[in-house]
Amino acid sequence: MDVPVPAIGEAPEDPFTVSRSAWAVLDDRGRVVGWSERAEALLGYRPGEALGRAAAEFLVHPADRDAVLTAVAECERERGWYGVLPVLHRSGRRVELGFRARTVTRVDLRSEWFLVAAPAEEVAQWEADRSVLDGLFRRSPIGLAVHAPDLSILRVNRAIARFSEVPVEQHRGRRIGDFLIGPDMETVEERLRRVLETGEPLIFTEQPCRVRRDPGRERMVAISAFRMQDPSGRVLGVTETVEDVTDRHRARRRLSLLNRASTRIGTTLDVAQTARELADVAVPDLADAVMVDLLEPVIRGEEPVQASGPMRRAAVQAVVPGALKVMYPVGEVFSFDRRTPQAKCLIEQSPVVEFELESSPGWYFQDPERSRRAVALGAHSLIVVPLIARGLILGIVSLWRARRPEAFEEDDLTLAEEFAARAAVCIDNARRFTQEHRAALTLQRSLLPHGLPEHRAVEVAHRYLPADPAAGIGGDWFDVIPLSGARVALVVGDVVGHGLHAAATMGRLRAAVHTLANLDLAPDEVLSHLDDLVNRLADEQEMADGGSQSQQIVGATCLYAVYDPVAGQCTLARAGHLPPAVVTPDGRFSLLDLPAGPPLGLGGLPFEAAELQLAEGSLLALYTDGLVVARDRDLDTGLQRLREALCRPAQLLEETCTAVEDALLPKFSHDDVALLIARTRVLAAENVASWELPAEPTAAARARRLTTSTLAEWGLDELAFIAELTVSELVTNAYRYGGAPVILRLIRDRVLICEVSDGSSTSPHLRRARMTDEGGRGLFLVAQLTERWGTRYARDGKTVWTELPLP
């Protein structure tokens, strides 16, 4: 008869039950006096063949006799025995059986032995299952709880008891809510109830699990559960396993924090913003309050020379109500007391951990009143880590715990050091960038005009907005340059690219414009000379780079305008630059239709100038493309906004400039912007006198008489002698070396301007005459008596001019 074997995956039944085990009875002499059917099935002996015979004669192999005798001796001594012995089958083969032996006393006081046996394989399997079950409830580190259908507790193992801090025997009949706080209890019961209703198991589901005896302590568990049923399908309850995964949860959270820190710290090259990002990342997952303090030189973008010194609060963050009022505010400058953990961290440049602040009173010395208020808010644990980059200490980070009861751990310190290390590198990069940007900005501003000269010809207002630090400094510039004859030059330019190279190129171009303006060249000629200069700069750059692919592109655009207040005339030329805007006194807006001209640096292409009359009070706006072109708008939209701002009524030109700034300039621009607005003036006719002199020997004398009488009318008799001498010499030279017509013009402005024009392009030259020379002293004398003098050329001749200071 075959022995039934449990199917794979099923729990085997107890092999020693009446229905499954074989049994026999031996008398006090070892003879078989009882034999069951199951014994016959296992060993092949029918009852008639076994009863009355000594068991040792037919059931024990000679080789196994010693083991049997040892078991018999223990059984007699202990009045019972349990174990495995080999037994002979009727066929002669040995069969391993598991035995349970017990002494039975008869009525006549004689002893018999009751033996129960089962196949050793079944006994071993059953014992293993019993051992597993015993291990689950006694030795397993994973919690095990068995619940009735109403979710009351039937049984728990010792791991659950350690978790709940309640003895095992006190769990029976109680509910989950007796041990866990409300929200966590509701989550567990809801999930177990779903398992009971649906039969779908719950597999390794994580959730917070805070016990009532210590509700402030953070715990995270992973729960698995399955429904229990009997063979008929009746629901017996639900069994759940509970594994404490708090450490694993914290490790994942720390890793997540590190990943978050890598993306959120250092998003900009701004020291203060980086400090705020550090504080925001650390709160609330690592600390309840964070303070970032930096050495004063770091805030300014400078390199700290020593670890001690004034600190500036760069960032604070807290989730504890009222904590921000206890901490120093952002921007506060202070020094740490040498007895505080912060001072120790600065000096030793290593982390300081105060797991329990009560046992470390040093931090009280900084500000006892604030410290007492911090304790009242629950502050109980502190970590201070230094911010160190490239061997330089930049500041410190203080992390506090107050709301959560757990003190900081070593793993928290490791995480704080990781945060600080990353933030320190980012802060140092931002500091160095700030330092370099300020140096570049200082260079750029030193190359731009610090103030525009007042001029009778125009009233001016201007704006310059540097690009945001990420884009780098640019090469935009503007200028107002006084010219001879009461004229003025208005200039706006834009060098291609950003950075020091653009700023340096801008400085060279601006210096060249001033030099060319002093030569009184026409606007198109000025641009031609600038074009040659840019070409030479490009050649120099190419030679310096040696053909490297990283060489800088040298190029620029420029608009050059000359306004004459005597004639009310403006002459303009542009090199690839946006056309200027004009608003007439009656409010009409227009963009001047000027020949575009190529950008500076292309070479070989001509520039053309255009002339137009401007009524007194007209607005002339010169600007760079950064004003009207931006990422969020196109050129047409920018020009429309410029039109609206320029046409807005305003008493002062500064108001108009502000209106343009408000309408078109963002807080941070990706390109620098230059804006120059000029309101034209016209020199009154009574301040200008002009005559064409006849080509005769008396021309110089007539010029002197005209000058004397005009100066008398203007009330400038004190200048008559010098003016007569100057005019006489210039007119004489015009007739001797020039050609007709000869025109004398006097202009009363901030200075007295004397001009003599003729039809020749030959320029007089200043020289020192020798003792034997008959001439050559007049122009030298003029140069000594006047404040300035010079020559400007026109298409049909030249003009020699002088300026005499008014008394």
C-alpha positions in Angstrom: 0.0 0.0 0.0 1.5 3.4 -1.1 2.0 6.2 1.5 0.3 9.4 0.5 2.6 12.3 -0.1 1.5 16.0 0.1 1.3 17.9 -3.2 4.0 20.5 -3.8 3.1 23.8 -2.2 0.7 22.2 0.3 1.4 22.1 4.1 1.8 18.4 5.1 -0.5 17.0 7.8 0.8 15.7 11.1 2.2 12.2 10.2 1.4 11.0 13.7 -2.4 11.5 13.5 -4.5 8.3 13.8 -5.5 8.3 10.2 -1.9 8.6 8.9 0.4 6.8 11.4 1.2 3.1 12.1 1.0 1.8 15.7 2.1 -1.3 17.6 2.1 -2.4 21.2 5.0 -4.2 22.9 4.7 -6.0 26.3 7.4 -5.7 29.0 9.4 -8.5 27.3 9.5 -6.9 23.9 6.9 -9.1 22.2 4.4 -7.6 19.8 0.9 -7.7 21.3 -0.8 -5.1 19.1 -0.5 -4.4 15.3 -2.4 -1.9 13.2 -3.4 -2.0 9.5 -1.2 0.9 8.9 1.7 -1.0 10.3 0.9 -3.8 7.9 0.9 -1.3 5.1 4.3 0.1 6.0 6.2 -3.1 6.8 4.3 -5.9 5.0 3.7 -8.1 8.0 0.1 -9.3 8.6 -1.1 -9.3 12.2 -0.8 -13.1 12.4 2.9 -12.8 11.4 3.8 -10.1 13.9 1.7 -10.8 17.0 3.4 -12.8 19.8 6.8 -12.4 18.3 9.7 -10.5 19.8 10.2 -7.3 17.8 13.9 -7.6 17.9 13.8 -10.9 16.1 12.1 -9.8 12.9 12.0 -6.0 12.9 15.7 -5.2 13.7 18.6 -5.8 11.4 21.8 -7.0 13.2 23.6 -4.0 12.0 21.1 -1.7 13.7 20.9 -3.6 17.0 23.2 -1.2 18.9 21.2 1.9 17.9 17.9 0.1 18.9 19.3 -0.9 22.3 20.4 2.7 22.9 16.9 4.0 22.1 15.3 1.3 24.3 17.6 2.2 27.2 16.7 6.0 26.9 13.0 5.1 26.6 13.1 3.1 29.8 14.9 5.8 31.6 12.8 8.7 30.4 9.5 6.7 30.2 9.2 7.7 26.5 11.2 8.3 23.4 11.0 10.2 20.1 13.3 9.7 17.1 14.1 7.8 13.8 15.2 4.1 13.6 15.7 1.7 10.7 13.2 -1.2 10.6 13.2 -4.4 8.5 10.4 -4.7 5.9 8.9 -8.2 5.3 10.8 -8.1 1.9 14.1 -7.7 3.8 14.8 -4.1 2.9 15.3 -1.5 5.6 12.7 1.2 6.1 13.4 4.5 8.0 10.6 5.3 10.4 10.0 8.1 12.8 8.8 6.8 16.2 7.0 8.1 19.3 7.2 5.7 22.2 5.2 6.0 25.5 4.9 3.7 28.5 1.4 2.4 29.2 0.6 0.7 32.6 -1.9 -2.1 32.5 -4.5 -3.1 35.2 -2.2 -5.8 36.5 0.5 -3.1 36.9 2.6 -4.6 34.1 4.1 -2.1 31.6 3.5 -2.0 27.9 5.0 0.2 25.2 2.8 2.0 22.8 4.6 2.8 19.5 3.4 5.2 16.9 5.4 5.3 13.6 5.4 7.2 10.3 7.7 7.3 7.3 10.9 9.3 8.2 10.4 11.6 5.1 7.0 12.7 6.4 8.3 13.2 9.9 11.3 15.2 8.7 9.0 17.4 6.6 6.6 17.9 9.4 9.3 18.8 11.8 10.8 21.3 9.3 7.4 22.9 9.0 7.0 23.0 12.8 10.5 24.5 13.0 9.6 27.2 10.4 6.4 28.1 12.2 8.2 28.2 15.6 10.9 30.4 14.0 8.4 32.8 12.6 6.8 33.4 16.0 9.9 33.1 18.2 13.1 34.1 16.3 12.1 35.8 13.0 13.3 39.5 12.7 10.3 40.2 10.5 7.0 41.0 12.4 4.2 38.5 12.0 0.6 39.2 13.1 -2.5 37.0 12.7 -5.9 38.7 12.6 -9.4 37.4 12.9 -12.0 38.4 10.3 -12.9 41.5 12.4 -9.2 42.4 12.4 -8.7 41.8 16.1 -5.3 40.3 16.9 -5.1 36.5 17.4 -1.4 36.1 17.6 1.8 38.1 17.1 5.5 37.1 17.1 8.2 38.6 19.2 9.3 41.0 16.4 5.9 42.7 16.6 6.2 42.8 20.4 9.6 44.6 20.1 8.1 47.0 17.6 5.0 47.9 19.7 6.9 47.7 23.0 4.1 45.6 24.4 4.5 41.9 25.5 3.4 39.2 23.1 0.6 37.8 25.4 -1.0 41.3 25.7 -1.7 41.6 22.0 -4.4 38.9 21.8 -7.9 40.3 21.3 -6.7 43.9 20.9 -6.8 46.0 17.7 -4.2 47.8 15.6 -5.5 51.2 16.9 -4.4 50.2 20.4 -0.8 50.4 19.2 -0.5 52.8 16.2 -1.6 56.5 16.0 -4.8 57.2 14.1 -3.6 58.0 10.5 -1.2 55.1 10.3 -3.7 52.7 11.9 -6.4 53.7 9.4 -4.1 53.0 6.5 -3.2 49.5 7.8 -6.7 48.5 8.5 -8.0 49.7 5.2 -5.4 47.6 3.4 -6.0 44.5 5.5 -9.8 44.8 5.0 -9.3 44.9 1.2 -7.2 41.7 1.4 -10.0 40.0 3.4 -12.7 41.2 0.9 -10.9 40.5 -2.4 -8.4 37.7 -1.5 -5.7 39.6 -3.4 -2.5 39.6 -1.3 -0.7 42.8 -0.3 2.9 42.6 -1.3 5.7 44.7 0.3 3.7 48.0 0.6 5.5 50.7 2.5 3.9 53.2 4.8 4.6 55.2 8.0 4.0 53.4 11.2 4.3 55.4 14.4 3.4 53.8 17.7 1.4 55.5 20.4 4.1 55.1 23.0 6.5 57.2 20.9 4.5 59.1 18.3 7.3 61.5 17.4 9.8 58.8 16.3 9.9 58.3 12.6 9.2 54.7 11.5 8.6 53.2 8.1 7.5 49.6 7.5 6.9 47.3 4.6 3.7 45.3 4.9 2.7 42.1 3.1 -0.6 40.3 3.8 -2.7 37.3 2.6 -6.1 35.9 3.5 -6.4 32.6 5.5 -9.0 30.0 4.5 -9.9 26.5 5.6 -10.3 23.6 3.0 -13.9 24.5 2.5 -13.1 28.1 1.6 -14.3 29.7 4.8 -12.3 32.9 5.7 -10.4 32.5 8.9 -8.7 35.9 9.0 -5.6 37.6 7.5 -2.0 37.2 8.3 0.4 40.1 7.8 4.2 40.5 7.9 5.7 43.7 9.0 9.3 44.6 8.2 10.9 47.7 9.7 12.5 49.5 6.7 13.2 52.8 8.4 16.9 52.7 7.7 16.4 51.7 4.1 13.7 54.5 3.7 16.1 57.0 5.2 18.9 55.9 2.9 16.7 56.2 -0.1 15.6 59.6 1.1 19.1 60.7 1.6 20.0 59.5 -1.9 17.0 61.4 -3.3 18.1 64.5 -1.4 21.6 64.3 -2.9 20.1 63.9 -6.4 17.8 66.9 -5.8 20.7 68.9 -4.4 22.7 68.2 -7.6 20.0 69.7 -9.7 18.8 72.5 -7.4 22.1 73.9 -6.0 24.1 76.1 -8.3 21.5 76.9 -11.0 22.9 80.4 -11.3 26.3 82.1 -10.9 25.0 84.2 -8.0 26.4 83.8 -4.5 23.2 84.7 -2.6 20.9 82.6 -4.8 23.2 79.6 -4.4 23.1 80.0 -0.6 19.3 80.2 -0.7 19.2 77.0 -2.8 21.3 75.2 -0.2 18.9 76.2 2.5 15.8 75.3 0.5 17.2 71.8 -0.2 18.1 71.0 3.4 14.7 71.9 4.9 12.6 70.1 5.9 13.9 66.6 4.8 17.2 66.9 6.7 16.8 69.8 9.2 14.0 71.9 10.6 16.0 75.1 10.3 19.1 76.1 8.3 21.3 79.1 8.3 24.0 79.9 5.7 26.7 82.4 6.8 29.4 83.6 4.5 32.6 85.6 5.1 32.2 89.2 4.1 34.8 89.1 1.2 32.9 86.1 -0.4 29.7 88.2 -0.6 31.7 90.9 -2.4 33.1 88.4 -4.8 36.6 88.6 -3.2 38.8 85.8 -2.0 38.8 85.3 1.8 42.2 85.7 3.3 41.4 84.4 6.7 38.8 82.1 8.3 37.9 84.6 11.0 36.2 87.9 10.6 32.7 89.4 10.1 30.1 87.0 8.7 27.0 87.9 6.7 23.8 85.9 6.9 23.3 84.8 3.3 20.2 82.6 3.7 17.8 81.2 6.2 15.0 78.6 6.0 12.8 77.0 8.6 9.6 75.0 9.0 9.3 75.7 12.8 6.8 78.5 13.4 8.5 81.6 14.8 12.0 80.3 14.0 12.8 83.0 11.5 12.2 85.7 14.2 14.8 84.0 16.4 17.5 83.8 13.8 19.6 86.7 12.4 17.9 88.0 9.3 19.4 87.8 5.8 22.0 90.5 5.3 22.9 90.8 9.0 26.6 91.2 9.6 28.0 89.7 12.9 30.9 87.7 14.3 30.7 84.4 16.2 31.8 84.1 19.8 34.9 82.0 19.9 33.2 79.5 22.3 30.4 78.7 19.9 30.3 75.6 17.7 30.2 77.9 14.6 33.5 79.6 15.6 35.1 76.2 16.3 34.0 75.0 12.8 35.5 78.1 11.2 38.8 77.8 13.0 39.3 74.1 12.7 37.6 73.9 9.2 35.9 70.6 10.2 32.3 69.7 11.1 31.0 70.1 14.6 28.1 68.0 15.8 26.1 68.7 18.9 23.7 65.7 19.1 22.1 67.0 22.3 22.4 70.8 22.8 21.5 70.5 26.5 24.9 68.8 27.1 26.8 71.4 25.0 26.0 75.0 26.2 28.7 76.7 24.1 26.2 77.9 21.5 24.5 80.0 24.2 27.4 82.5 24.2 26.6 83.9 20.8 23.3 85.5 21.9 21.8 84.2 25.2 18.4 85.7 24.6 18.0 84.3 21.1 19.3 80.9 22.4 16.7 80.8 25.1 14.0 81.5 22.5 15.4 78.8 20.3 15.2 76.3 23.1 11.6 77.3 23.8 10.8 76.4 20.1 12.3 73.0 20.6 15.8 73.3 19.2 17.7 70.2 20.5 20.3 69.1 18.0 22.8 70.9 15.8 25.2 70.2 12.9 27.7 72.9 11.7 29.6 72.1 8.5 32.2 74.3 6.8 31.9 75.5 3.2 35.3 74.8 1.7 36.4 75.0 -1.9 39.9 74.9 -3.3 41.2 74.8 0.2 39.5 78.1 1.1 36.8 78.3 3.7 33.9 80.5 2.5 31.5 80.2 5.4 29.5 77.7 7.4 26.1 76.0 7.3 24.2 75.5 10.6 21.4 72.8 10.6 19.0 72.5 13.5 16.4 70.1 14.6 13.5 71.2 16.7 10.2 69.8 15.4 11.2 66.2 14.9 12.4 64.6 18.2 15.2 62.5 16.7 18.7 63.9 17.2 21.0 64.1 14.2 22.9 60.9 13.3 26.2 60.2 11.7 24.4 59.5 8.4 22.9 63.0 8.7 26.3 64.5 9.1 27.5 62.7 6.0 24.6 64.1 4.0 25.2 67.6 5.4 28.8 67.4 4.3 27.8 66.3 0.8 25.4 69.3 0.6 28.1 71.7 1.9 30.7 70.3 -0.5 28.6 70.8 -3.5 27.3 74.2 -2.4 30.8 75.4 -1.6 32.0 74.7 -5.1 29.0 76.4 -6.6 29.4 79.4 -4.2 33.1 79.7 -5.1 32.3 79.5 -8.8 29.7 82.2 -8.3 32.1 84.3 -6.3 34.9 84.0 -8.9 32.4 84.8 -11.6 31.2 87.8 -9.6 34.7 89.0 -9.2 35.5 88.5 -12.9 32.3 90.1 -14.0 32.8 93.1 -11.8 36.3 93.5 -13.1 35.0 93.3 -16.7 32.1 95.6 -15.9 34.5 98.1 -14.3 36.7 97.9 -17.4 33.6 98.5 -19.6 32.3 101.4 -17.6 35.8 103.0 -17.6 35.7 102.8 -21.4 32.2 104.4 -21.5 31.7 108.2 -21.0 31.3 109.0 -17.3 29.3 112.2 -18.1 28.2 113.9 -21.3 29.3 117.5 -21.8 26.6 120.2 -21.9 26.2 121.7 -25.3 24.3 124.6 -26.8 23.4 122.6 -29.8 21.4 119.8 -28.1 20.0 118.7 -24.8 20.8 115.0 -24.2 19.7 112.2 -22.0 21.1 108.7 -22.1 20.8 105.2 -20.7 23.1 102.3 -20.6 22.0 98.8 -19.4 24.6 96.1 -19.2 23.7 92.6 -20.1 22.9 90.1 -17.4 26.0 88.4 -15.9 25.3 85.1 -17.7 25.5 86.7 -21.1 28.7 88.7 -20.2 29.5 92.3 -20.8 28.9 93.7 -24.2 30.4 96.3 -26.6 27.7 98.9 -26.9 28.7 102.5 -26.5 27.5 106.0 -27.1 29.1 109.5 -27.2 28.4 113.2 -27.5 31.5 114.9 -29.0 31.7 118.7 -29.3 32.9 119.8 -32.8 34.1 123.1 -34.2 31.6 125.7 -35.3 29.2 125.0 -32.3 28.4 121.6 -33.9 28.1 118.4 -32.1 28.6 114.7 -33.0 26.2 112.0 -31.7 27.5 108.5 -31.9 26.1 105.0 -31.0 27.9 101.8 -31.7 27.7 98.0 -31.0 30.6 95.6 -31.2 29.8 92.0 -32.1 29.8 89.5 -29.2 30.2 89.7 -25.5 33.0 89.5 -23.0 36.3 91.3 -22.4 37.2 91.1 -26.1 34.0 93.0 -27.0 34.6 95.6 -24.3 38.3 96.1 -25.3 37.3 96.4 -29.0 34.6 99.0 -28.0 37.2 101.0 -26.1 39.5 101.1 -29.2 36.7 102.1 -31.5 35.5 104.8 -29.2 39.0 106.3 -28.9 39.3 106.2 -32.7 35.9 108.0 -33.1 37.1 110.8 -30.8 40.3 111.1 -32.9 38.4 111.2 -36.2 35.9 113.6 -34.8 38.6 116.0 -33.8 39.8 115.9 -37.4 36.4 117.3 -38.4 35.8 114.5 -40.9 32.4 114.0 -42.5 30.3 111.1 -41.1 30.9 108.8 -44.1 34.6 109.4 -43.9 34.6 108.6 -40.2 32.9 105.3 -40.9 35.4 104.5 -43.7 38.3 105.0 -41.3 36.6 102.9 -38.6 36.0 100.2 -41.2 39.8 100.1 -41.9 40.5 100.0 -38.2 38.2 97.0 -37.6 39.8 95.2 -40.5 43.2 95.7 -38.9 41.9 94.5 -35.6 40.6 91.4 -37.2 44.0 90.7 -38.9 45.7 91.2 -35.5 43.3 88.8 -33.9 43.9 86.2 -36.6 47.7 86.5 -36.2 47.4 86.3 -32.4 45.2 83.1 -32.6 47.4 81.5 -35.1 44.4 80.3 -37.2 42.7 78.7 -34.1 39.0 77.8 -34.5 38.3 79.7 -31.3 39.4 83.1 -32.6 37.1 86.0 -31.8 35.0 87.6 -34.5 35.8 91.3 -34.9 32.9 93.4 -36.2 30.7 96.3 -35.2 27.9 98.5 -36.3 27.9 102.3 -35.8 25.7 105.4 -36.4 27.5 108.8 -36.6 25.5 112.0 -36.8 26.7 115.6 -36.8 24.2 118.4 -35.9 24.9 122.0 -36.8 22.7 124.4 -34.6 23.5 127.4 -36.8 21.9 125.8 -39.9 19.6 123.4 -38.1 21.1 120.7 -40.2 22.0 117.1 -39.3 24.3 114.9 -41.4 24.2 111.2 -40.7 25.8 108.0 -41.8 25.4 104.4 -40.6 27.4 101.2 -40.8 24.9 98.3 -40.5 23.2 100.0 -37.6 19.5 100.5 -37.0 18.2 103.9 -38.3 17.6 106.6 -35.8 14.1 107.8 -34.8 13.0 111.4 -35.1 10.0 113.0 -33.4 9.2 116.5 -34.7 7.9 119.2 -32.3 4.4 118.5 -33.4 4.6 114.8 -32.4 5.2 113.1 -35.7 7.4 110.0 -35.5 9.6 108.6 -38.2 12.6 106.3 -38.8 15.1 108.1 -40.9 15.5 106.5 -44.3 19.4 106.4 -44.4 21.6 104.4 -46.6 22.2 101.2 -44.5 25.9 100.8 -45.2 27.7 97.6 -44.4 28.8 96.7 -40.9 32.3 97.7 -39.9 34.8 95.1 -40.8 33.6 93.9 -44.2 35.8 96.3 -46.1 35.7 97.5 -49.7 32.2 98.9 -49.6 31.4 102.7 -49.5 29.4 104.5 -46.9 27.0 107.3 -47.7 25.9 110.3 -45.7 22.5 111.9 -45.7 21.5 115.4 -44.7 18.2 116.7 -43.3 16.8 119.7 -41.6 15.6 119.4 -38.0 13.3 121.9 -36.5 14.2 123.3 -33.2 12.9 121.0 -30.4 13.0 117.8 -32.5 13.9 114.6 -30.8 16.7 112.5 -32.3 16.9 109.0 -30.7 20.0 106.8 -31.3 20.0 103.2 -29.9 21.5 99.8 -30.2 19.5 96.7 -31.3 19.3 95.4 -27.7 16.7 98.1 -27.0 14.1 97.0 -29.6 15.0 93.3 -30.2 14.5 90.7 -27.4 13.6 87.0 -27.1 10.0 87.7 -26.3 9.3 90.2 -29.1 10.3 91.0 -32.7 11.8 94.1 -34.2 8.4 95.6 -35.3 7.0 95.2 -31.8 10.0 96.9 -30.3 9.9 99.8 -32.7 6.2 100.3 -32.0 6.9 100.5 -28.2 9.7 102.9 -28.9 7.4 105.1 -30.9 4.8 105.2 -28.1 7.4 106.0 -25.5 9.1 108.8 -27.5 5.8 110.4 -28.4 4.5 110.5 -24.9 4.3 114.1 -23.6 7.1 115.0 -21.2 8.6 118.2 -19.8 12.0 116.8 -19.3 14.1 114.7 -21.6 15.0 112.5 -18.7 11.3 111.6 -18.4 11.2 110.5 -22.0 14.4 108.4 -21.4 12.7 106.8 -18.4 9.5 106.1 -20.5 11.6 104.3 -23.1 13.4 102.3 -20.4 10.2 101.3 -18.8 8.6 100.3 -22.1 11.5 98.3 -23.6 14.1 97.4 -21.0 13.6 94.3 -18.9 15.2 93.8 -15.5 17.7 91.4 -17.0 18.6 91.8 -20.6 20.5 89.2 -22.7 22.2 92.0 -24.6 23.5 95.3 -23.4 21.6 98.4 -24.4 22.7 102.0 -25.3 20.2 104.8 -25.8 21.0 108.4 -26.6 18.2 111.0 -27.0 18.9 114.5 -28.2 16.6 117.5 -28.4 17.8 120.0 -31.0 18.4 123.6 -30.4 19.0 126.4 -33.0 21.5 129.2 -32.4 19.8 132.6 -32.5 20.5 134.6 -35.6 21.8 137.6 -33.5 24.6 135.3 -32.3 26.0 134.6 -35.8 27.6 137.1 -38.2 28.8 136.2 -41.7 30.4 138.1 -44.6 31.9 137.3 -47.9 35.0 139.3 -48.4 36.1 140.8 -51.8 39.3 139.6 -53.3 41.3 142.8 -52.8 44.3 143.9 -50.7 42.0 145.7 -48.2 40.1 142.5 -47.3 42.1 142.0 -44.1 41.4 145.5 -43.0 37.7 145.2 -43.7 37.6 142.0 -41.7 39.2 143.7 -38.7 36.6 146.5 -38.9 33.7 144.1 -39.2 35.0 142.1 -36.3 35.5 145.1 -34.0 32.0 146.5 -34.7 30.3 143.1 -34.2 32.1 142.5 -30.9 31.1 145.9 -29.7 27.5 145.1 -30.4 27.9 141.8 -28.5 29.5 143.6 -25.6 32.8 141.7 -26.1 35.2 144.7 -26.5 37.7 143.0 -24.3 38.3 140.4 -27.1 38.6 142.9 -29.9 42.4 143.1 -30.0 43.0 139.3 -30.1 40.0 138.7 -32.4 41.3 141.4 -34.9 44.7 139.8 -34.9 43.3 136.3 -35.4 40.9 137.3 -38.2 43.6 139.4 -40.0 46.0 136.5 -40.0 43.4 133.9 -41.2 42.0 136.2 -44.0 45.6 137.1 -45.2 46.5 133.4 -45.4 43.2 132.6 -47.2 44.0 135.2 -49.9 47.7 134.3 -50.1 47.4 130.5 -50.2 43.7 129.8 -50.8 41.1 130.8 -53.3 37.8 132.6 -53.6 35.3 132.9 -52.1 36.6 134.0 -48.7 33.9 134.0 -46.0 34.3 135.4 -42.5 31.9 134.1 -39.8 31.8 135.0 -36.1 29.7 132.9 -33.7 29.0 133.8 -30.1 28.5 130.7 -28.1 30.2 129.4 -24.9 33.3 130.7 -26.7 33.8 133.2 -29.4 34.3 131.3 -32.7 36.1 132.9 -35.6 36.0 131.1 -38.9 37.5 131.9 -42.3 36.5 129.7 -45.2 38.1 129.6 -48.7 37.9 127.5 -51.8 41.2 125.7 -51.4 41.9 122.4 -49.7 45.5 123.4 -48.7 45.8 123.4 -45.0 48.0 125.9 -43.1 50.7 124.3 -40.9 52.0 125.6 -37.7 55.7 126.1 -37.6 58.4 127.9 -35.6 59.9 130.7 -37.8 63.6 131.3 -37.8 65.2 134.7 -37.2 65.9 135.2 -40.9 62.4 134.2 -42.1 60.1 137.0 -43.3 56.9 135.1 -42.5 55.5 132.1 -40.7 54.9 133.8 -37.3 51.3 134.7 -37.7 49.7 131.3 -37.3 52.1 130.5 -34.4 50.9 133.7 -32.7 47.2 132.8 -33.4 47.8 129.4 -31.7 49.3 131.1 -28.7 46.5 133.6 -28.3 43.5 131.3 -28.9 42.2 128.4 -26.8 41.8 126.0 -29.8 42.2 126.1 -33.5 41.9 123.8 -36.4 40.9 123.1 -39.9 37.8 121.2 -41.3 37.3 120.3 -44.9 34.3 120.4 -47.2 33.7 119.3 -50.7 34.4 122.8 -52.1 37.2 124.0 -49.8 38.1 124.3 -46.1 37.5 126.3 -43.0 40.1 127.4 -40.5 38.6 128.1 -37.1 39.6 129.4 -33.7 38.0 129.6 -30.3 38.5 132.4 -27.9 37.3 132.1 -24.3 34.7 134.6 -23.3 35.7 137.0 -20.5 
